[in-house]
């Protein structure tokens, strides 16, 4: 059984869309999306530097556009017939489009509003996120709470991402939880999936109220609790609330196991989620779409596991 997944913020790198725009019709499609959401996705995916695409308001729509562009380069998602779809953080919007809950334009319009609202919330207080590598999750979570930090991403495979103020994160770097090998500051512009993002929830809820989601045509696994959600309305409701609540990717991977996953395919810019799967889902074949050169191998994986 194949699971199709979409990465979250921090996966983007300068110029990562350049090779994808060489595919027939890809650049025209990206320009059409750019016009719809009022953001030059072609520029930001090809010529912008790391600081420009670190901006939350730019990174989020860029990542969803990349996921949609690379995913559909494989063919119609319905024909690929994955056993489940899921996304990490903003990747959940990409997954909602793959599942047919939202149209591509609805997904991009929603993520544009999400990125702007979260960037505005992040500007209120200087905040950030750091990844903890290794250690016991229970010990790490207790230590983070002692420092006033939130375990914003519980990713499984021994990785937790802490979020909070820059002062709190500096304290964490000096005082790691027992067993943690390393604390790595992430290239994101705020403490996402924490109470610091609460101001963005109302804005996103207002935008979501204008949507007419349909029920998913594929099994959709939610970040909130790793549960498969069968209602399009509930999926959109979860997308709204998730900006201020932790991502439980560990529970998503547990659900993949329960569903009988044998292969995991990560759309562009792939790598992060396949890395987690290699450690947490032994025996499961993984493949990350990084450039169009990966498409043939991806199609072989799909043929074998769909």
C-alpha positions in Angstrom: 0.0 0.0 0.0 1.4 3.4 -1.1 1.2 6.5 1.1 1.6 9.9 -0.7 2.9 12.7 1.6 3.7 16.4 1.3 6.4 18.2 3.3 6.1 21.3 5.5 7.9 24.6 5.9 11.6 24.5 6.0 11.9 22.0 3.1 12.3 24.7 0.5 15.7 25.7 -0.9 16.7 28.4 -3.4 16.0 27.5 -7.0 14.3 24.1 -6.1 11.5 24.6 -8.7 13.9 25.4 -11.6 14.0 21.9 -13.1 10.3 21.4 -12.6 9.5 24.3 -14.8 11.2 22.6 -17.7 8.3 20.2 -17.9 5.7 20.9 -20.6 3.1 23.4 -19.4 4.5 23.7 -15.8 5.7 27.3 -16.1 2.3 28.4 -17.5 0.5 26.6 -14.8 2.6 28.2 -12.1 2.1 31.6 -13.6 -1.7 31.1 -13.6 -1.6 30.2 -9.9 0.6 33.3 -9.3 -2.0 35.5 -10.8 -4.8 33.9 -8.7 -3.0 34.4 -5.4 -1.0 37.6 -6.2 2.4 36.1 -5.6 5.1 35.5 -8.2 5.7 31.8 -7.6 8.0 31.5 -10.6 10.4 34.0 -9.2 10.4 32.6 -5.7 10.8 29.1 -6.9 13.7 29.9 -9.2 15.6 33.1 -8.5 14.8 34.1 -4.9 17.5 33.6 -2.2 17.2 31.7 1.0 16.1 34.7 3.1 13.3 35.6 0.7 11.8 32.1 0.7 12.1 31.8 4.5 9.3 34.4 4.8 6.3 32.5 6.0 4.0 34.4 3.6 6.0 33.2 0.7 7.3 29.8 1.8 3.8 28.3 2.5 2.2 28.9 -0.9 5.4 28.0 -2.6 5.5 24.6 -0.9 1.9 23.8 -1.7 2.4 24.9 -5.4 5.5 22.7 -5.6 3.7 19.7 -4.1 0.8 20.1 -6.5 3.1 20.6 -9.5 5.3 17.6 -8.8 2.5 15.3 -7.6 0.4 15.8 -10.8 3.5 15.4 -12.9 3.2 11.7 -12.0 -0.3 11.7 -13.5 -3.8 12.0 -12.1 -3.7 11.3 -8.4 -6.9 9.2 -8.7 -5.0 7.0 -11.1 -2.0 6.7 -8.8 -4.5 5.4 -6.2 -2.5 5.9 -3.0 -3.9 4.0 0.0 -3.6 7.2 2.0 -2.5 10.8 1.7 -1.1 13.1 4.4 1.0 16.3 4.8 3.2 17.7 7.5 1.9 21.1 8.7 1.3 23.2 5.6 1.6 20.0 3.6 -1.8 19.1 4.9 -3.3 21.6 2.5 -1.4 19.9 -0.4 -2.8 16.5 0.8 -6.3 18.0 1.0 -6.1 18.9 -2.7 -4.7 15.4 -3.6 -7.7 13.9 -1.8 -10.2 16.1 -3.7 -11.3 18.0 -0.6 -10.2 21.3 -2.1 -9.5 22.3 -5.7 -6.0 23.4 -6.5 -7.1 27.0 -6.7 -8.9 26.7 -3.3 -5.8 25.1 -1.7 -3.5 27.8 -3.0 -5.9 30.6 -2.0 -6.3 29.2 1.4 -2.5 28.7 2.0 -1.8 32.2 0.8 -4.1 33.5 3.5 -2.6 31.1 6.0 0.9 32.2 5.3 0.0 35.9 5.6 -1.9 35.4 8.8 0.9 33.3 10.4 3.5 35.8 9.3 1.5 38.5 11.0 1.2 36.5 14.1 4.9 35.7 14.1 5.7 39.4 14.0 4.1 40.1 17.3 6.9 38.4 19.3 10.3 37.1 18.2 9.9 33.4 18.1 11.3 30.3 16.4 11.7 26.5 16.3 14.5 24.1 17.0 14.7 20.3 16.4 15.8 18.0 19.1 17.7 14.9 17.8 17.6 11.8 19.9 16.5 11.3 23.5 13.4 9.9 25.1 10.2 11.8 24.0 8.6 11.8 27.4 11.8 13.2 29.0 12.2 15.8 26.3 8.6 17.0 26.5 8.8 17.4 30.2 12.1 19.4 29.8 10.6 21.6 27.2 7.6 22.4 29.4 9.9 23.3 32.2 11.6 25.9 29.9 8.2 27.2 28.8 8.6 25.8 25.3 6.0 23.8 23.3 6.7 20.5 21.6 5.2 21.8 18.3 6.1 18.9 16.1 6.3 15.3 17.5 7.7 13.7 14.4 8.6 10.2 15.6 12.0 8.5 14.9 13.4 10.3 17.9 12.7 13.8 16.7 10.8 16.6 18.4 10.6 20.2 17.4 10.4 22.8 20.1 8.9 26.2 19.6 8.8 29.4 21.6 10.6 32.7 22.1 14.2 33.2 21.0 15.2 33.5 24.7 13.5 30.2 25.5 15.2 28.5 22.6 18.6 29.9 23.6 18.0 28.4 27.0 17.3 25.0 25.4 20.5 25.1 23.4 22.4 25.6 26.7 20.4 23.1 28.6 19.5 20.1 26.4 17.2 17.3 27.7 18.9 14.2 28.9 19.8 12.0 26.0 19.3 14.6 23.3 22.4 14.6 21.0 21.9 17.9 19.3 19.6 20.9 19.1 19.3 22.4 15.6 17.7 25.8 15.0 15.3 25.6 12.0 15.0 28.1 9.2 11.5 29.2 10.0 10.2 32.6 11.0 8.0 31.8 14.0 6.8 29.4 16.7 4.3 27.6 14.5 1.7 25.2 16.0 1.8 27.0 19.4 -0.3 29.6 21.2 1.8 32.2 19.5 -0.2 31.5 16.3 -3.6 32.0 17.9 -4.2 35.3 16.2 -4.0 33.5 12.8 -6.8 31.1 13.6 -9.7 33.6 13.3 -8.3 34.9 10.0 -8.0 31.4 8.6 -11.5 30.4 9.9 -13.0 33.3 8.0 -11.3 32.3 4.8 -12.3 28.6 5.3 -15.9 29.6 5.8 -16.1 30.6 2.2 -15.0 27.2 0.9 -17.2 24.3 -0.1 -15.1 21.3 0.7 -16.1 17.8 -0.5 -15.5 14.6 1.3 -12.1 13.0 0.5 -11.8 10.5 -2.3 -8.8 9.0 -0.6 -7.9 8.1 3.0 -6.8 11.4 4.5 -4.7 11.2 7.7 -4.7 14.2 10.0 -1.8 15.8 11.9 -4.0 16.5 14.9 -4.2 12.9 16.1 -3.1 10.6 13.2 -6.7 9.7 12.6 -8.2 9.1 9.1 -10.9 11.7 8.6 -13.7 11.0 6.2 -15.5 14.4 6.2 -14.3 17.3 4.0 -15.8 19.8 6.4 -14.0 18.3 9.4 -10.7 18.3 7.4 -11.0 22.0 6.7 -11.9 22.6 10.4 -8.8 20.7 11.4 -6.6 22.7 8.9 -7.8 25.9 10.6 -7.1 24.8 14.2 -3.9 23.1 13.4 -1.9 26.3 13.0 -2.0 26.8 16.8 -1.7 23.1 17.8 1.1 20.5 17.7 1.7 18.3 14.7 1.6 14.7 15.6 3.5 13.1 12.7 4.4 10.2 14.9 0.8 9.3 15.2 0.3 9.7 11.4 3.1 7.2 10.8 1.5 4.8 13.3 -1.7 5.0 11.2 0.3 4.3 8.0 1.5 1.1 9.7 -2.0 0.1 10.7 -3.2 0.7 7.2 -0.5 -1.7 5.9 1.9 0.8 4.2 4.6 -0.8 2.1 5.9 2.3 0.3 5.9 6.1 1.0 6.3 8.7 -1.7 7.1 12.3 -0.8 6.3 15.1 -3.3 8.7 18.0 -4.0 10.6 19.3 -2.1 11.0 15.8 -0.8 13.5 14.4 1.8 12.3 15.3 5.3 9.4 12.9 5.6 11.2 10.1 3.8 14.0 10.5 6.2 11.7 10.1 9.2 10.0 7.1 7.5 13.3 5.3 7.0 13.9 5.4 10.8 10.3 4.9 12.0 8.9 2.5 9.3 11.6 -0.2 8.8 11.0 -2.3 5.7 8.8 0.4 4.0 10.2 1.6 0.7 10.6 5.4 0.4 11.2 7.8 -2.4 11.5 11.6 -2.4 10.6 13.7 -5.4 13.4 16.3 -5.6 13.7 16.8 -9.4 11.9 15.5 -12.5 14.8 13.0 -12.7 13.0 11.1 -9.9 9.7 10.7 -11.8 10.6 7.4 -13.5 11.6 5.8 -10.2 8.4 7.2 -8.6 6.3 5.7 -11.3 7.9 2.3 -10.8 7.2 2.5 -7.0 3.6 3.4 -7.7 3.2 0.5 -10.1 4.5 -1.9 -7.5 2.7 -0.6 -4.5 -0.6 1.1 -5.5 
